Amino acid sequence: MALLPPDPVYCLKSPDLSSYHSLCFHTSERLHAGTTKGTVQLWDLQSNRSHYTLSVGTSPIINVAHTEDALITQEKEGYVKLWELTNSAYVLRHEVATGHVGFCRFVYHGSAQRNLSSETPAVIIPKAGSSISILCGRTFSERQQLTVPEGGGLRLGTVMCFTPIELGGGSYLLAGYESGTIVLWDLNTSKPISHLQLEAGECLMAMDYDPVTNRGVCGGSSSRITVFSLDRQSMEIRQKSVIEIKNAGVHRLRIRKDLKVFASAGWDGRLRVFSWKSLRPLAVLTEHKGELMDIIYSDEKVSMWKAVIMAAAGSDGQISLWDLYK
């Protein structure tokens, strides 16, 4: 690597010494962090202090997302909850038991994206086994369920990760499973239309996809990050290449919005940054002393540093903030 890796612009320390499982930006100045103690901390990035903590449950908060007026939380024990933002606090409005006990994170899809054949927002959640459910983002009522047909020949195991995409005017869902299989679901028919089996021993845990270049990345329990694409005519999933990393295990993969870089959160505590164009490794960031659980980018520049910020967090109880443009 030609350049020395950068230092973080700041590190936020957990006030109650809890580990972190999940992150999301509400605005460019507010960061929410889900902890292993079942709470969500609200961080103000103008003062770099946590001024509010929401008690959600007793198990780790494995995912959080924020809409314009609500916070959505997911507990490892299987509960997904919607909290309405009022003048003074968050108030619980809806709750659903998924039956999924594990690390597969829900995905929130806002109405502005007009995906999933609907203009209303949706929350995509894992269900027991390999099933996936799509809920109305406002009422939490079920709109659609994706279940592998019996006798279809696919032995997938537990669903571990997924990401919705749009191609050619159609709505689809890419899902990764315990068996190391990627499945492409057609959301108009609720049926799987193609799949790709990766090398044996790969339990998928993270996935992201870029429709502009028609490429995606996925990883999990092995020391491989797989790059794949979709054939726009046949909709077959094609493996393109493999990136080898030094130590096995990836919890999260995130492609930045400007499509210049993507990053991986490693079980070894390493934050690895790659060029999205060439797939070349750019930096290995070693700020964290425990396994990394999540990565998130701000949509806008954070005023304190006048830059788009990448945040990463994990088991060492700190959130590192990075300006990768420097």
TAQUI-V752052 format. One record per residue. SS is DSSP state (alpha for helix, beta for strand, coil for the rest). OMEGA is omega in whole degrees, -180 to 180 (none if undefined). D_LAST is the distance of its C-alpha to the last C-alpha in Angstrom with 1 decimal. Layout:
ss=SS omega=OMEGA d_last=D_LAST
ss=SS omega=OMEGA d_last=D_LAST
This chain:
ss=coil omega=-174 d_last=15.3
ss=coil omega=-175 d_last=14.0
ss=coil omega=174 d_last=10.7
ss=coil omega=179 d_last=10.8
ss=coil omega=-178 d_last=9.7
ss=coil omega=170 d_last=7.3
ss=coil omega=175 d_last=9.5
ss=coil omega=176 d_last=10.2
ss=coil omega=178 d_last=10.0
ss=beta omega=174 d_last=13.7
ss=beta omega=178 d_last=16.6
ss=beta omega=-179 d_last=19.7
ss=beta omega=-180 d_last=23.0
ss=coil omega=-178 d_last=25.9
ss=coil omega=-180 d_last=28.6
ss=coil omega=176 d_last=31.4
ss=coil omega=179 d_last=29.9
ss=coil omega=175 d_last=30.0
ss=coil omega=-179 d_last=27.9
ss=beta omega=176 d_last=25.9
ss=beta omega=-171 d_last=26.7
ss=beta omega=-179 d_last=25.1
ss=beta omega=167 d_last=22.5
ss=beta omega=173 d_last=22.4
ss=beta omega=171 d_last=21.0
ss=beta omega=167 d_last=24.0
ss=beta omega=178 d_last=22.1
ss=coil omega=-179 d_last=18.5
ss=coil omega=-177 d_last=19.8
ss=beta omega=-178 d_last=22.0
ss=beta omega=176 d_last=21.5
ss=beta omega=-178 d_last=24.5
ss=beta omega=177 d_last=24.9
ss=beta omega=-174 d_last=28.0
ss=beta omega=176 d_last=29.4
ss=coil omega=-179 d_last=31.9
ss=coil omega=178 d_last=34.4
ss=coil omega=179 d_last=34.9
ss=beta omega=172 d_last=33.0
ss=beta omega=178 d_last=30.1
ss=beta omega=175 d_last=28.0
ss=beta omega=-179 d_last=26.6
ss=beta omega=174 d_last=23.5
ss=beta omega=-176 d_last=22.7
ss=coil omega=170 d_last=19.0
ss=coil omega=178 d_last=20.1
ss=coil omega=-176 d_last=22.1
ss=coil omega=177 d_last=20.5
ss=beta omega=175 d_last=24.1
ss=beta omega=-175 d_last=26.3
ss=beta omega=-175 d_last=29.2
ss=beta omega=177 d_last=31.1
ss=beta omega=179 d_last=32.1
ss=beta omega=176 d_last=34.1
ss=beta omega=-174 d_last=36.6
ss=coil omega=-178 d_last=36.9
ss=coil omega=-176 d_last=38.9
ss=coil omega=-179 d_last=39.5
ss=coil omega=-177 d_last=37.4
ss=coil omega=177 d_last=33.6
ss=beta omega=-172 d_last=31.7
ss=beta omega=175 d_last=30.2
ss=beta omega=175 d_last=28.8
ss=beta omega=175 d_last=28.2
ss=beta omega=-179 d_last=27.7
ss=beta omega=172 d_last=28.2
ss=coil omega=178 d_last=30.1
ss=coil omega=-173 d_last=30.7
ss=coil omega=-178 d_last=33.4
ss=beta omega=175 d_last=33.5
ss=beta omega=177 d_last=31.9
ss=beta omega=-178 d_last=32.7
ss=beta omega=177 d_last=32.8
ss=beta omega=179 d_last=33.9
ss=beta omega=-179 d_last=35.6
ss=coil omega=-179 d_last=36.0
ss=coil omega=171 d_last=39.7
ss=coil omega=-179 d_last=39.7
ss=beta omega=173 d_last=39.6
ss=beta omega=-174 d_last=37.5
ss=beta omega=174 d_last=37.8
ss=beta omega=-178 d_last=37.1
ss=beta omega=179 d_last=36.7
ss=beta omega=179 d_last=37.3
ss=beta omega=178 d_last=35.3
ss=coil omega=-179 d_last=37.9
ss=coil omega=-173 d_last=37.9
ss=coil omega=-174 d_last=37.7
ss=coil omega=173 d_last=36.8
ss=beta omega=-178 d_last=36.4
ss=beta omega=-179 d_last=39.8
ss=beta omega=-179 d_last=40.6
ss=beta omega=-178 d_last=42.1
ss=beta omega=180 d_last=42.1
ss=beta omega=177 d_last=42.1
ss=beta omega=175 d_last=42.6
ss=beta omega=-174 d_last=43.4
ss=coil omega=-172 d_last=41.8
ss=coil omega=179 d_last=43.8
ss=coil omega=177 d_last=40.7
ss=coil omega=-176 d_last=39.8
ss=coil omega=-171 d_last=36.6
ss=coil omega=177 d_last=32.9
ss=coil omega=-174 d_last=32.9
ss=coil omega=174 d_last=30.9
ss=coil omega=174 d_last=32.2
ss=beta omega=175 d_last=30.4
ss=beta omega=178 d_last=30.7
ss=beta omega=-177 d_last=31.1
ss=coil omega=-177 d_last=31.4
ss=alpha omega=-178 d_last=34.0
ss=alpha omega=-178 d_last=31.6
ss=alpha omega=176 d_last=30.8
ss=coil omega=177 d_last=34.6
ss=coil omega=174 d_last=34.5
ss=coil omega=177 d_last=37.2
ss=coil omega=-180 d_last=39.9
ss=coil omega=178 d_last=39.8
ss=coil omega=177 d_last=38.2
ss=coil omega=-180 d_last=38.4
ss=coil omega=-179 d_last=35.6
ss=beta omega=172 d_last=36.0
ss=beta omega=-179 d_last=35.2
ss=beta omega=-173 d_last=35.4
ss=beta omega=173 d_last=36.6
ss=beta omega=174 d_last=37.7
ss=coil omega=-180 d_last=41.4
ss=coil omega=180 d_last=43.6
ss=coil omega=-176 d_last=43.5
ss=coil omega=-176 d_last=41.9
ss=coil omega=179 d_last=42.5
ss=beta omega=-180 d_last=40.0
ss=beta omega=177 d_last=40.9
ss=beta omega=-176 d_last=39.5
ss=beta omega=169 d_last=40.2
ss=beta omega=-176 d_last=40.4
ss=coil omega=-180 d_last=37.3
ss=coil omega=-175 d_last=39.6
ss=coil omega=-176 d_last=42.8
ss=coil omega=173 d_last=41.7
ss=coil omega=-176 d_last=44.8
ss=beta omega=178 d_last=44.5
ss=beta omega=-173 d_last=44.2
ss=beta omega=175 d_last=44.0
ss=beta omega=180 d_last=44.2
ss=beta omega=-178 d_last=43.1
ss=coil omega=180 d_last=45.4
ss=coil omega=180 d_last=46.0
ss=coil omega=177 d_last=49.6
ss=coil omega=180 d_last=52.1
ss=coil omega=-179 d_last=53.2
ss=coil omega=177 d_last=50.2
ss=coil omega=-180 d_last=49.4
ss=coil omega=175 d_last=45.9
ss=coil omega=-167 d_last=45.5
ss=coil omega=-171 d_last=42.1
ss=coil omega=-176 d_last=42.2
ss=coil omega=174 d_last=40.1
ss=beta omega=-173 d_last=37.4
ss=beta omega=-179 d_last=34.0
ss=beta omega=176 d_last=31.4
ss=beta omega=177 d_last=31.5
ss=beta omega=178 d_last=29.7
ss=beta omega=179 d_last=31.5
ss=beta omega=172 d_last=31.0
ss=beta omega=177 d_last=32.8
ss=beta omega=176 d_last=34.0
ss=coil omega=-180 d_last=36.6
ss=coil omega=179 d_last=37.5
ss=beta omega=180 d_last=38.3
ss=beta omega=-176 d_last=36.8
ss=beta omega=175 d_last=36.1
ss=beta omega=172 d_last=34.8
ss=beta omega=-178 d_last=33.2
ss=beta omega=177 d_last=34.2
ss=beta omega=-172 d_last=33.7
ss=beta omega=-179 d_last=36.5
ss=coil omega=-178 d_last=37.6
ss=coil omega=-176 d_last=39.4
ss=coil omega=-179 d_last=36.2
ss=beta omega=170 d_last=37.3
ss=beta omega=180 d_last=35.3
ss=beta omega=174 d_last=37.5
ss=beta omega=179 d_last=37.2
ss=beta omega=172 d_last=39.2
ss=beta omega=-176 d_last=40.7
ss=coil omega=175 d_last=40.6
ss=coil omega=-179 d_last=43.4
ss=coil omega=-177 d_last=45.8
ss=coil omega=-179 d_last=44.3
ss=beta omega=174 d_last=44.8
ss=beta omega=-177 d_last=42.7
ss=beta omega=174 d_last=42.7
ss=beta omega=178 d_last=40.8
ss=beta omega=178 d_last=39.4
ss=beta omega=177 d_last=37.6
ss=beta omega=178 d_last=38.5
ss=coil omega=-177 d_last=35.9
ss=coil omega=-179 d_last=36.9
ss=coil omega=178 d_last=39.1
ss=coil omega=-179 d_last=37.7
ss=coil omega=172 d_last=34.7
ss=coil omega=-175 d_last=34.6
ss=beta omega=180 d_last=31.9
ss=beta omega=-176 d_last=29.8
ss=beta omega=-179 d_last=26.7
ss=beta omega=171 d_last=26.4
ss=beta omega=-175 d_last=24.3
ss=beta omega=179 d_last=25.2
ss=beta omega=-178 d_last=23.9
ss=coil omega=-179 d_last=26.9
ss=coil omega=178 d_last=25.3
ss=coil omega=-179 d_last=25.1
ss=coil omega=177 d_last=27.9
ss=beta omega=175 d_last=26.2
ss=beta omega=175 d_last=25.8
ss=beta omega=176 d_last=24.8
ss=beta omega=-180 d_last=26.8
ss=beta omega=-179 d_last=27.2
ss=beta omega=-170 d_last=29.1
ss=coil omega=-177 d_last=31.2
ss=coil omega=177 d_last=30.8
ss=coil omega=-179 d_last=28.2
ss=beta omega=167 d_last=27.8
ss=beta omega=-175 d_last=25.5
ss=beta omega=175 d_last=27.7
ss=beta omega=-178 d_last=26.6
ss=beta omega=177 d_last=29.4
ss=beta omega=177 d_last=30.5
ss=beta omega=172 d_last=33.4
ss=coil omega=-173 d_last=36.2
ss=coil omega=178 d_last=36.6
ss=coil omega=-176 d_last=40.3
ss=coil omega=-175 d_last=41.4
ss=coil omega=174 d_last=38.6
ss=coil omega=176 d_last=38.7
ss=beta omega=-177 d_last=35.6
ss=beta omega=175 d_last=34.7
ss=beta omega=-177 d_last=32.7
ss=beta omega=-177 d_last=30.3
ss=beta omega=180 d_last=28.7
ss=beta omega=175 d_last=27.8
ss=beta omega=179 d_last=24.6
ss=beta omega=174 d_last=25.8
ss=coil omega=-170 d_last=23.9
ss=coil omega=-177 d_last=25.1
ss=coil omega=-176 d_last=26.5
ss=coil omega=171 d_last=28.3
ss=coil omega=178 d_last=27.5
ss=beta omega=177 d_last=25.0
ss=beta omega=-172 d_last=25.3
ss=beta omega=174 d_last=22.8
ss=beta omega=-177 d_last=21.1
ss=beta omega=173 d_last=18.9
ss=beta omega=-180 d_last=17.9
ss=coil omega=-173 d_last=15.3
ss=coil omega=-179 d_last=17.0
ss=coil omega=175 d_last=15.4
ss=coil omega=178 d_last=16.6
ss=coil omega=-179 d_last=13.6
ss=beta omega=164 d_last=13.3
ss=beta omega=-175 d_last=15.6
ss=beta omega=178 d_last=15.7
ss=beta omega=176 d_last=18.8
ss=beta omega=-171 d_last=20.1
ss=beta omega=173 d_last=22.4
ss=coil omega=-179 d_last=25.6
ss=coil omega=180 d_last=24.5
ss=coil omega=-179 d_last=21.7
ss=coil omega=174 d_last=19.0
ss=beta omega=-175 d_last=16.1
ss=beta omega=-178 d_last=15.8
ss=beta omega=-177 d_last=13.3
ss=beta omega=169 d_last=14.9
ss=beta omega=180 d_last=14.7
ss=coil omega=-180 d_last=17.2
ss=coil omega=-175 d_last=18.7
ss=coil omega=-176 d_last=19.4
ss=coil omega=-179 d_last=19.4
ss=coil omega=176 d_last=17.9
ss=beta omega=-178 d_last=16.2
ss=beta omega=-177 d_last=12.5
ss=beta omega=170 d_last=12.2
ss=beta omega=-175 d_last=14.7
ss=beta omega=-169 d_last=13.7
ss=coil omega=-178 d_last=16.7
ss=coil omega=-173 d_last=16.4
ss=coil omega=-177 d_last=19.5
ss=coil omega=176 d_last=23.0
ss=coil omega=-176 d_last=24.9
ss=coil omega=179 d_last=24.8
ss=beta omega=-176 d_last=22.2
ss=beta omega=-176 d_last=23.9
ss=beta omega=175 d_last=21.6
ss=beta omega=177 d_last=18.2
ss=beta omega=176 d_last=17.6
ss=beta omega=173 d_last=15.1
ss=coil omega=179 d_last=15.7
ss=coil omega=-179 d_last=17.4
ss=coil omega=177 d_last=16.2
ss=coil omega=174 d_last=13.6
ss=beta omega=-170 d_last=14.4
ss=coil omega=-178 d_last=15.6
ss=coil omega=-176 d_last=14.8
ss=coil omega=177 d_last=11.0
ss=coil omega=-177 d_last=11.5
ss=beta omega=169 d_last=9.4
ss=coil omega=-173 d_last=10.8
ss=coil omega=169 d_last=10.9
ss=beta omega=178 d_last=12.1
ss=beta omega=178 d_last=14.9
ss=beta omega=-178 d_last=16.9
ss=beta omega=180 d_last=20.3
ss=beta omega=-169 d_last=23.3
ss=coil omega=-179 d_last=26.3
ss=coil omega=174 d_last=25.0
ss=coil omega=175 d_last=25.0
ss=beta omega=176 d_last=21.4
ss=beta omega=179 d_last=18.8
ss=beta omega=-179 d_last=15.2
ss=beta omega=-171 d_last=12.5
ss=beta omega=169 d_last=8.9
ss=coil omega=-174 d_last=5.9
ss=coil omega=178 d_last=5.2
ss=coil omega=178 d_last=3.8
ss=coil omega=none d_last=0.0
